[in-house]
Amino acid sequence: MGDIRTLAKKIKTDHELALKLWDTGNIEAQHLATLIIKPTSLSADELDAMTRSASCAQVADWLNSYVVAQHPEKDALRAKWMKDKDRWAARAGWHLTASGVNKGSDSLNVTALLDRIEKEMPKAKPEVQWTMNNTLIAIDIKHAEHRKRVIVIGEEIGLYNDWPKSKGCIPPYVPVCVLEMVKRMK
């Protein structure tokens, strides 16, 4: 990843090259594309298509962090993606939602988000569960008044026992993660 970042610094912004790199479907090329693309030059439809064509979770996360988050229509896309069945679109919607919670957005109904997470997370695709979990953590950190409910949701869902785990990659367990984050904030 360091080499890709170094190369991106040399290239700087090159929107056309980024689009060509993205279209290759190659993971490294797509990572580089997210760093050199000009988000404001993408239409909402182009960004939607890119989001749906992500090749893996890490590419999706780079796209969400470096491109989607900078797009002028991200709020409208978030609303659309939060209802979507496509795993990459839903992941992007929840990524933006977690970011909104972290930034203290007044437009998000925290209780409604908790209701959705409690209802939908057990059956969600793993790629979506991850960002739903991030939203759950963000709610717990930013809205202490919901902390007990967040912990109950995490425990009831049994999420942390059932997730497929790869070596060195374990989803954050909400009760432990939040306590650590809150300690660091003091």
N, C-alpha and C positions, 0 to 999 in steps of 0.2 A: 504494500500500500504506500510505503514511503517513496518508492520509485515512481509510482503513478502520480503522487502529489508533486514530486520534483518535475516530472515531465509536464504536468499541467501548468506549473509556474513558468516554464519555458515557453509553452504554447500561448498562454494567456487565454483570453476569450476567443473562441473560433466556433461560432454557432453552426455553420455548415459542416465543418469537420465533426463536431459533436453529434449531429444528426446521423451522419454516415457511420460513425463509430457505434452509436446506439443500435443501428439497424443490423450490425453484424451478429448480435446476440452473444458475442464473446464477453465473458464476465469482466475481464480486465479493461476491455475497450469501453464497456458500459460504465465502469467506474470512472474512467478518464472523461467520458462524455459528460457525466454529471458535474465535473469540475470546470469544464471549459464552455459549457452551453450558456446561452443568454436566456434566462427564464422568461423575461418579459417579451422575448421575440416569439414565444410559443403561444398559439391560440389555446383556449381551454380544451378544445377537441384534441389537439396534438398532445397536450400534456396528459389528457385522459388516456389516449392510446398508448403513450409511453408507459404510464403507470401500469396499465393492464399487461404490458409486454415484458415486465421485469423478469429476469431470468433466475433470480434467487433472492432470499431475504436480505442479504447484505447489499445487493444492488438496489433493491427496493428502498432500503433505509437511506442509502446515499442519495437516491433520487428524491425521497421525501424531505431530507434535511437540506440539501443544497439547491434543489430546483423547485419542488412543489411549495416549500415554505416561502420562497421568494416570488411566487407567481401572484399577480394582481387579482386573480379570480379564485384564490385558494379557499375563501370562505364558501363560495357557491359550490365549488368542487367538493369540499368537505361535506356539505349537506347532502349532495348527491351520493357520494361514496359511502356515507354512513348507512345508506339503505341498500347498498349493492351486494350481490351474491359473489362477485368476483373477489377472490382472496387478496389480490394485490390492491384493488381499488378500496376494499374494506380496510385493509391494513393502512393505506394512506389516510383514509378518513379518521381512523382511530389515532393515528400518529398526530394528525393535526389537532384532534380533540385533546389528547394528552398535553400537547404543547400549549393549547389554549388554557387548559386548567393550570398548568405551570405558570403561565403569564397572568393569571387572575382575570381571565375574560369574564365579563358580566353577562355575556350572551348565552352562557352554558348553564343549563339546569342540572345541577349536580345530582339531585335526587332522581331525576329522570335517567341520567347516565347510570347511576347505581342500579336502578331497576332494569335497564337494558343489559348491563353487564351480568347481573344475577340471572337473568332469563336466558340470554343468548350465549354467554361464554362457554358453558359446558358442551355445546354442540358446534361451536365455531371451529373453523379450520385452524390448525396450529399457527399458521402465519398471522392470523387475525388475533388469536388468543394472546399472543405476545404483546401486541400493542394495546389490547384491551387491559391486559395486566399493567402495562405502563400507565394507562389512564387511571386504573384503580390506585396505584401507588401515588400518582399525582394528586388525586382527590384526598387520599389519606394525609399527605403532607400539607397540602394547602387548606384543607377544610377539616381541622381537628374535630369539629363537632360531628363528623361522620365516621370517625375512626373505628368505633365499635362495630358499626355496620359493615365497614370495609373488611375488617378481620373476620366477621361472621360469614360474609360472602365468600372470602377466600377459603375458609374452612369448609363451608357447605359444598362448594363446588368440587372440592377435593382436587383442584387443579394441579397442585404441586406434586401430587403422587402419581398422576396419570400422564403427565406430559412426556413425550419422547425426549430423551436427553442424549446429547452427544458429549463426548469427553471434553471437559472444560467449559461447557456451555449449559448452564442450568438457569432456568428462569428465576428471577428474584422472588423469594418468598415474602409476600407483602408484610406480614407482621414484623419480621426481622429486618427487612430492608427499610421500612419506614422508621423504626426505632433508631437505626443507624443514621439515617438521613436527618431526622429531627435533632439528634445529638450534635451532628456536624453544623447545623444551622445556628446553634446556641452560641 
